[in-house]
């Protein structure tokens, strides 16, 4: 029997890719709940229009009896978002999968962080601090509410996500520069490294988590094995560009002074160990070179 899955969000980046790929599988009966601004228009997906912050809207959309095997929440950001969602599910659910973020970890350098690394405990004063703090609070809320409700939880924490439909100016920042033949800045004195995860890998991992008792009440980092630097990223971009990259070497000080919008860390490693998910699910991450090449080809087709 197909597993009944309620997807909260599901119209933007990670949720959209998951919904599209999961709809191709016969093991899932998908219901996607969001405000309906970006409809999927897929005849294998039931779309429910509601605002998760409007209790009456949610009650009207979900009804009193409908039960789901699993809820996958892509868009919980503020305190109370998970508590109110579980309350709105009058029919209940067996499992709640929350898409958190590796940004919940306390900063450190060197060895990739595993799931038991220290988390942040207060809101910092750096870009993205409020987002990270909110995600940490919601992880705690998830555990508390699920324990009281008798619902199994699963937390997934993606590293830097890349792939088709990415609305964050990460890889697309470089693709746009390459397409226009503009200079590609390379910070030569930045030696930090960071972890990536391909959006299609996240979708595959989530499909493996649905209804899987092995992942109940567990947290997982999602990150490929490669340690990517600005130098290695720029070199890789040059291998699949249709013309030589116009590289401009800059210093970190020049990046800050000239407000160059580089999308990744300049002075702090952001490395994570995604091995636990791979071992639990028998999963292998897509090599970064393959995933980025495929993403670039998708970008070119969309122009």
C-alpha positions as CSV (number, residue, x, y, z in Angstrom):
1,X,0.0,0.0,0.0
2,X,1.3,3.5,-0.9
3,X,2.5,5.6,2.0
4,X,0.4,8.8,2.4
5,X,2.8,11.8,2.7
6,X,1.8,15.4,3.5
7,X,4.4,17.8,2.2
8,X,4.4,21.3,3.8
9,X,5.8,23.7,1.3
10,X,6.9,21.7,-1.6
11,X,6.7,24.5,-4.3
12,X,10.1,26.1,-4.1
13,X,13.5,24.5,-4.2
14,X,14.1,21.4,-2.1
15,X,10.4,20.6,-1.6
16,X,9.7,21.1,-5.3
17,X,12.4,18.6,-6.4
18,X,11.3,16.1,-3.8
19,X,7.7,16.4,-4.9
20,X,8.6,16.0,-8.5
21,X,10.8,12.9,-8.0
22,X,8.6,11.3,-5.3
23,X,5.5,11.6,-7.6
24,X,7.3,9.3,-10.0
25,X,7.4,6.5,-7.4
26,X,4.5,4.2,-6.9
27,X,5.2,3.9,-3.1
28,X,3.9,7.4,-2.3
29,X,0.5,9.1,-2.3
30,X,1.5,12.8,-2.2
31,X,-0.4,15.7,-0.8
32,X,1.4,19.1,-1.0
33,X,0.1,21.9,1.2
34,X,1.1,25.5,0.6
35,X,-0.3,28.9,-0.2
36,X,-0.6,28.0,-3.9
37,X,1.5,30.7,-5.4
38,X,3.7,28.2,-7.4
39,X,1.4,25.3,-8.3
40,X,3.1,22.0,-9.3
41,X,0.4,21.1,-11.8
42,X,1.2,17.4,-11.5
43,X,-1.7,14.9,-11.8
44,X,0.0,12.5,-9.4
45,X,0.1,15.2,-6.6
46,X,-2.9,16.4,-4.7
47,X,-2.3,20.1,-4.0
48,X,-3.9,21.7,-0.9
49,X,-4.1,25.4,-0.7
50,X,-3.8,26.8,2.9
51,X,-1.7,29.2,5.0
52,X,0.0,27.2,7.8
53,X,-0.3,30.3,10.0
54,X,-4.1,30.6,9.6
55,X,-5.7,28.0,11.9
56,X,-9.1,28.2,10.1
57,X,-7.5,27.8,6.7
58,X,-5.6,24.7,7.9
59,X,-8.7,23.2,9.5
60,X,-10.7,23.7,6.3
61,X,-7.9,22.3,4.2
62,X,-7.1,19.2,6.2
63,X,-10.5,18.3,7.6
64,X,-11.1,16.3,10.8
65,X,-10.4,12.7,9.8
66,X,-7.5,12.6,7.3
67,X,-4.4,10.8,8.5
68,X,-1.0,10.7,7.0
69,X,1.8,8.2,7.4
70,X,4.5,11.0,7.2
71,X,4.6,14.7,7.2
72,X,7.6,16.4,5.6
73,X,8.0,20.0,6.7
74,X,10.1,22.2,4.3
75,X,9.1,25.6,5.6
76,X,9.0,25.8,9.4
77,X,11.1,28.8,10.4
78,X,9.4,30.4,13.4
79,X,8.7,29.3,16.9
80,X,5.4,27.5,17.1
81,X,5.3,26.4,13.4
82,X,5.6,22.7,14.2
83,X,3.4,22.8,17.3
84,X,0.6,24.4,15.4
85,X,1.0,22.0,12.4
86,X,0.7,18.9,14.6
87,X,-2.3,20.4,16.3
88,X,-3.9,21.1,12.9
89,X,-3.5,17.4,11.9
90,X,-6.7,16.2,13.6
91,X,-6.3,12.8,11.9
92,X,-2.8,12.5,13.1
93,X,0.5,11.3,11.6
94,X,3.0,8.6,12.5
95,X,6.2,10.4,11.5
96,X,7.2,14.1,11.2
97,X,10.3,14.9,9.1
98,X,11.7,18.3,9.7
99,X,14.1,20.0,7.2
100,X,16.5,21.8,9.5
101,X,20.0,23.1,8.5
102,X,23.6,22.5,9.3
103,X,23.7,26.1,10.4
104,X,22.4,25.0,13.8
105,X,25.9,23.8,14.7
106,X,28.2,26.1,16.7
107,X,31.1,27.4,14.6
108,X,34.3,25.4,14.5
109,X,37.1,24.7,12.0
110,X,38.8,21.6,10.7
111,X,37.1,18.2,11.2
112,X,33.7,17.8,9.5
113,X,31.0,18.0,12.2
114,X,29.0,14.9,13.0
115,X,25.4,14.9,14.4
116,X,26.6,15.0,18.0
117,X,28.7,18.2,17.6
118,X,27.6,21.2,19.8
119,X,24.7,23.3,18.6
120,X,24.4,27.0,18.9
121,X,22.7,28.1,22.1
122,X,22.0,31.8,21.4
123,X,21.4,34.1,18.5
124,X,24.7,35.4,17.1
125,X,25.5,38.6,15.2
126,X,26.5,37.3,11.8
127,X,24.6,36.9,8.5
128,X,22.1,34.1,8.8
129,X,22.2,34.0,12.6
130,X,18.5,34.5,13.1
131,X,17.7,31.8,10.6
132,X,20.1,29.4,12.3
133,X,18.8,30.2,15.8
134,X,15.2,29.7,14.6
135,X,16.1,26.3,13.2
136,X,17.7,25.2,16.4
137,X,14.7,26.2,18.4
138,X,12.4,24.3,16.1
139,X,14.4,21.2,16.4
140,X,13.8,21.4,20.2
141,X,10.2,22.1,19.6
142,X,9.9,19.1,17.3
143,X,11.3,16.7,19.9
144,X,9.1,18.1,22.6
145,X,5.8,18.1,20.7
146,X,6.4,14.7,19.0
147,X,7.2,13.1,22.4
148,X,3.9,14.4,23.8
149,X,1.9,13.4,20.7
150,X,3.4,10.0,20.3
151,X,4.8,10.9,16.8
152,X,8.2,9.7,15.6
153,X,10.4,12.5,14.4
154,X,13.3,12.7,11.9
155,X,15.6,15.7,11.6
156,X,17.6,16.3,8.4
157,X,20.2,19.0,8.3
158,X,21.4,19.8,4.7
159,X,24.8,21.5,4.2
160,X,25.0,24.0,1.3
161,X,22.4,22.8,-1.1
162,X,22.8,23.2,-4.9
163,X,20.9,22.0,-7.9
164,X,17.9,22.8,-10.2
165,X,15.4,25.4,-9.0
166,X,17.9,26.8,-6.4
167,X,16.6,30.4,-5.7
168,X,19.6,31.2,-3.5
169,X,22.4,33.0,-5.5
170,X,25.0,30.3,-4.9
171,X,26.0,28.3,-8.0
172,X,23.8,30.6,-10.1
173,X,26.0,33.5,-9.1
174,X,28.9,31.9,-11.0
175,X,26.7,30.6,-13.9
176,X,25.4,34.1,-14.6
177,X,28.9,35.6,-14.6
178,X,30.1,32.8,-16.9
179,X,27.2,33.2,-19.3
180,X,27.9,37.0,-19.6
181,X,31.6,36.5,-20.0
182,X,32.2,38.6,-16.9
183,X,35.0,38.3,-14.4
184,X,34.8,35.5,-11.9
185,X,36.3,36.6,-8.6
186,X,38.7,34.2,-6.9
187,X,39.7,35.1,-3.3
188,X,43.3,33.8,-3.3
189,X,43.9,34.1,0.4
190,X,40.7,32.3,1.5
191,X,41.6,28.8,2.5
192,X,38.4,27.7,4.2
193,X,36.4,24.7,3.0
194,X,32.7,23.9,2.9
195,X,30.3,21.0,2.3
196,X,27.7,20.7,-0.4
197,X,24.7,18.4,-0.9
198,X,22.9,17.9,-4.2
199,X,19.2,18.6,-4.0
200,X,18.3,15.4,-5.8
201,X,20.3,13.5,-3.1
202,X,18.1,15.2,-0.4
203,X,15.0,14.0,-2.3
204,X,16.3,10.5,-2.4
205,X,17.2,10.5,1.2
206,X,13.8,11.8,2.2
207,X,12.1,9.1,0.2
208,X,14.2,6.5,2.1
209,X,13.2,8.1,5.4
210,X,9.4,7.9,4.9
211,X,8.0,5.3,7.1
212,X,11.4,3.9,7.9
213,X,11.6,3.0,11.6
214,X,15.4,3.0,11.4
215,X,15.4,6.8,11.2
216,X,12.8,7.4,13.9
217,X,13.9,9.9,16.6
218,X,17.2,10.5,14.8
219,X,19.0,13.5,13.3
220,X,21.1,13.4,10.1
221,X,23.5,15.7,8.5
222,X,23.2,15.7,4.7
223,X,26.6,16.5,3.0
224,X,28.7,15.0,0.3
225,X,32.2,13.8,1.0
226,X,34.1,16.5,-0.9
227,X,35.7,19.5,0.9
228,X,35.2,22.3,-1.6
229,X,37.2,25.5,-1.6
230,X,37.0,28.6,-3.7
231,X,40.0,27.4,-5.7
232,X,38.6,23.9,-6.3
233,X,35.2,25.3,-7.2
234,X,36.6,27.8,-9.7
235,X,38.8,25.1,-11.3
236,X,35.7,22.8,-11.6
237,X,33.7,25.6,-13.2
238,X,36.4,26.0,-15.8
239,X,36.2,22.4,-16.9
240,X,32.7,22.6,-18.2
241,X,32.4,26.2,-19.3
242,X,32.3,26.6,-23.1
243,X,35.0,29.2,-23.0
244,X,38.0,30.0,-20.6
245,X,36.9,31.6,-17.4
246,X,37.8,35.3,-17.0
247,X,39.2,35.0,-13.5
248,X,40.0,38.0,-11.3
249,X,42.1,37.3,-8.3
250,X,41.1,39.2,-5.2
251,X,41.9,39.2,-1.5
252,X,39.4,38.7,1.3
253,X,39.9,42.3,2.3
254,X,39.0,43.4,-1.2
255,X,35.9,41.2,-1.2
256,X,34.7,42.9,2.0
257,X,35.7,46.4,0.9
258,X,34.1,46.2,-2.6
259,X,31.0,44.2,-1.4
260,X,31.7,41.4,-3.8
261,X,28.7,39.0,-3.2
262,X,30.6,35.8,-3.0
263,X,28.1,33.1,-1.8
264,X,30.3,30.9,0.5
265,X,32.4,31.4,3.7
266,X,35.6,33.4,3.4
267,X,37.2,32.9,6.8
268,X,35.4,30.0,8.5
269,X,35.2,26.3,7.5
270,X,31.7,24.9,7.1
271,X,32.3,21.2,6.9
272,X,29.8,18.4,7.9
273,X,29.9,14.7,7.9
274,X,26.9,13.1,6.1
275,X,28.0,9.6,6.6
276,X,25.4,8.6,9.1
277,X,22.5,9.0,6.6
278,X,24.5,7.1,4.0
279,X,25.2,4.2,6.3
280,X,21.6,4.0,7.6
281,X,20.0,4.2,4.2
282,X,22.6,2.4,2.1
283,X,23.0,5.7,0.2
284,X,25.9,7.2,-1.8
285,X,26.1,10.9,-2.5
286,X,26.4,12.3,-6.0
287,X,29.9,13.4,-6.7
288,X,30.1,17.2,-6.6
289,X,31.6,17.4,-10.1
290,X,28.7,15.4,-11.6
291,X,26.0,17.2,-9.7
292,X,27.3,20.7,-10.5
293,X,27.8,19.8,-14.2
294,X,24.2,18.6,-14.4
295,X,23.0,21.8,-12.6
296,X,24.9,23.9,-15.1
297,X,23.4,22.1,-18.0
298,X,19.9,22.7,-16.6
299,X,20.8,26.4,-16.2
300,X,21.8,26.6,-19.8
301,X,18.6,24.9,-21.0
302,X,16.5,27.4,-19.0
303,X,18.0,30.5,-20.6
